[in-house]
Amino acid sequence: MIVAFSILGLSLLTLIIGKINLTINFNKKVKELFAQSKKISDQQFHKSQIDGLPEPVQRYFNHILKEGQPYISYARIKHEGQFKADLKNGWMNIKGEQYATTEKPGFIWKGTTAMFIAQDLYIADKGRLIVSLFSLINVVNAKGEQYNQGELLRWLGESILYPTNFLPSDKLEWFPIDNKTAKLTFNYKGFSLFFKITFNDIGEITEMETKRYMDVNNLETWVIKVSDYKELNKVLIPTRFEVLWRLVKGDFSYAKFNITNIEYDKPVKF
């Protein structure tokens, strides 16, 4: 009995130490992320910026942004929802915490489930995915060009949560397709990324589609669906997200998130 309690106590201590170390490392990465970007909220949106853009894109910005609205420099986000670790597995509950910068592309996300903690990040122009089982053992530690591309794509798509980041710039352009869709392109650090974006009649973005590496060899169609727009902290954004792979054999959803909190221009951890 004493031996059993000793083993249990040691296991609990190891788990606690693992969680503490993971938290310390995550906090360091958040600080590193914010240190690499800078404040740009002295810039303001003016409707003249969208003259000449495709009609649905103008409709979006006229609906989402107000004249004189400051550019967003930083965002910090919390969400809840469901997640599939594998397309063959069932759904599990997940809570997420995320930080993002706009002047220099970057973000870090931590998703916590009963079984594992996952980190998606793009910091210092490098993408990475880390999955820790019970906060102790890294069962995934993936990086490389495919992850650089994939995590930068995630940052770009999630710019819908900090929408001044979708305004035209020397890196970002919009091209017409029809009255409900347009193509967004983003060129950065040798990557030429794109999204085909669908808009509804009132100007809300409803779907974003691109090509992303599903694994290190397969480039597949990746889709972000968004809905339930609300004004949070004076910014109109979608609060419901569904992320899926659109494969030849059908759509395979793997993430359904609801935004529970979002704050802007506070470059510190929650």
N, C-alpha and C positions, 0 to 999 in steps of 0.2 A: 504493500500500500504506500509506504513512504517513497519507494522508488518511483511508483506511478505518479504520485503528486510532484516529485522532483522533476520528472520528465515533462509533465504538464506545465509546471512553473517555468522551466527553461524554454519550452516552446512559446509560451505567452511572452516571455521576456524578449525572445528573438523576434517575434512578430512586432512588438512595440518598437524595438530598436530599428527594425526594417522600415516601419511607417515613419519614424522620426527622420531617418536618413533620406527617405524618398521626399519627404516634405522639405527638408533643408535644400536638397538638390533642385527641386522644383522652384523654390523661392529664388535661388541663385539664377536660374534660367530666366525667370520673369524679370529680375533686375537687369540682366544682360540684354534682354530684348528691348526694354525701354531705354537703356543707355545708348543703344545704337541708332535710335531715331530722334527726331526733334519735333518741336511744336510748330504747327503751321496754321493755327486758328486765327492768325492775323489776316489770312486770306478769306475772302468772302465770295459766295455764289452770287452771280448776276445773270439775269435771263439772257443777256446778250451772248453769254458763253455757249448757249445751246442753239443759236441761229445756225441754220444749215445742217443740223443733225437730222437723221432719219425721223420721220413723223412720230412713230411710236416711242422713240427715245426722248423727243421733246415732250411728249405727253407724260412720260414717266417723271422727268425732272420737274415739270410744271406742277405735277401732283404731289411729289415727294418733298421738294425743297422750296423754301421761301426766299424771296429777294433779300440779299444781305446775310443769309445764313452762313455762319462761320464754317470753315473746313474742319473736319474731325481729325485730330492728331492721334488719339489713342482710344481704345475701347476695352472695357472689361465686361465679361458676359458670364451669366450662369444659366444653365438649362437643366431640364429633366427630360426623361423620355425612355425609349426602348432601343435596343441595339442587338445586332446579330454578329457574333464573332466570326461566323462562317455561314455561308448561304444555306448550308444543309442543317444548321442548328436552329433551335427555337429562339424566341425573343427573351431578352433579359432586361431588367430595369437598370438604368444608368443615370448618374448625375454628372454634369460637366461644368468645368470652370475654364474660362478662356481669356487670353489677353492678346491684343493685336495693336500693331503700329501701322501707320499709313505712309508717312514720308519715306521711310525705308520699309519695303515689304517684309513683314514678319508677324508671327503669331506663335503662341504655345497653348495647347489644350490638354487638359487632364480629365479623363473620363473614369469614373469609379463605379464598379459593380461589386457584387458580393464575392466574386471570385478573383478579379484582377483589377489592376489600375493600368490604363493605357495613356500614353502621351504621344500626341501628334505635334510636330513643331517645324517651323521654318525660321531659323535664327542664323544671322551672319551668312545668308545666302545658301544655307544648307538645310535640306529636309531630313527628317528622321522620324521613325516610328518605334516606340519602346513599349513593351507590354510586360508588366511585372505580376507574377502570380503571388497572391496573398502579400503583396508589397515586398517580397523577399527575392524571388528568382526572376531574372529577365529571361522570359521565354521567347521574346522577339526583340531584336535590336537591329533594325533595318535602316540602311542608308545607301547613298549612291545616286547616280544621275536620275534614275526613275523616281526616286523619292524626292529629289530636288524639284523635279517637274510636278509631281503629284501634290506636294505640300504647297508649292507656289500656286497651283491651280485652286487648291482649297482656299487659300488666303484671298485670291482674286474673286472667287464665287461668293465668299462670305462678305465681300465688300458691300453687299446689299444691306448689311447691318451697320455700315458706316458709309452711307451712299454718296457723300461728296467724293469718295475715292473712285467713283464711276465717271466723274467728269472728265472730259477730254484733256489730255496732257501730251507731253512729248513721247510718252510710253504707251498711252492708251488711245485707241481710235474706235469710232463706231461706223458701221457700213450698213446701208439699207438692204433689206430682203423683201418685205412686203409690209402691209399696214398693221400687222400684228407681231412681226418678228424683225430682229436686227442682229447683226454680228458685231461682237466686241472683240478687239484684238489687243494684246498686251505683250510688249517686247521688253525683255529684261534679262541681263546676264547670259545672253546667248539663247534664251528660250523665246519662242514665238508662240504664245498661247492664244486660245480663242474660246468664246462661248457663243453659241446660238441662243438668243434670249427671246422668250415669248412674253408678250404684254397683253393684258385684258383691255376692255374698252375704256376704263377709267384711268389707265396709266400704270397700274400695278404690274410688276414683274411676277409671273406665275411659274415659269420654268426656265432653267438654264442647262444647256446640254453641251458637252465637249467630249474630247478623247483623253482618257487617263489610263495609266498602267494599272491593270487589275492585279498583276504580279510583275515580276521583272521581265517577262517576255511578251505578255499580251496587252496590247493597247485596245481598250474597249470603250464603248459609249457610256459616259458617266453623267448622271442627271441629278440636279437639285430642284425639288419642287417646293414652293413656298406659298403661304396663305396667311389669313388672319392678321391683316395689317393693323397696327396700333401705334399711336404716338406715345413714345416712351422717352422721357427726358428731352422733349421738344424735337424729337426726330421720328419720322414716320417710317416704320420698318415692319417686315413680316415677323410673326412670332411663332409660326409653325413651319417646320422643315421636314421634308422626307428626302432621303438620299438613296439612290438606287443605281444598279447596273442594268442597262438596256441591252440585253444579249439577243442573239439570234433566236434562242428558245424562249424568250420572254423577258419581262421586267422582274428584277430581283431586288426588292427593297431590303436595306440592312440598317437603316438608322431613321428614327422618328423622334425629333426633338421639339420641345416647347421652351421658348425663351422665358425665363422667370425673372431675370434682372439684367439690365444693361446700363452702364454708365460710361460717360465720355470724358476724355481729357483729364483723367485721373491716373497718371502713370505709376501706380503703386498697386500691390496685390490687395485683394479683398481682405 
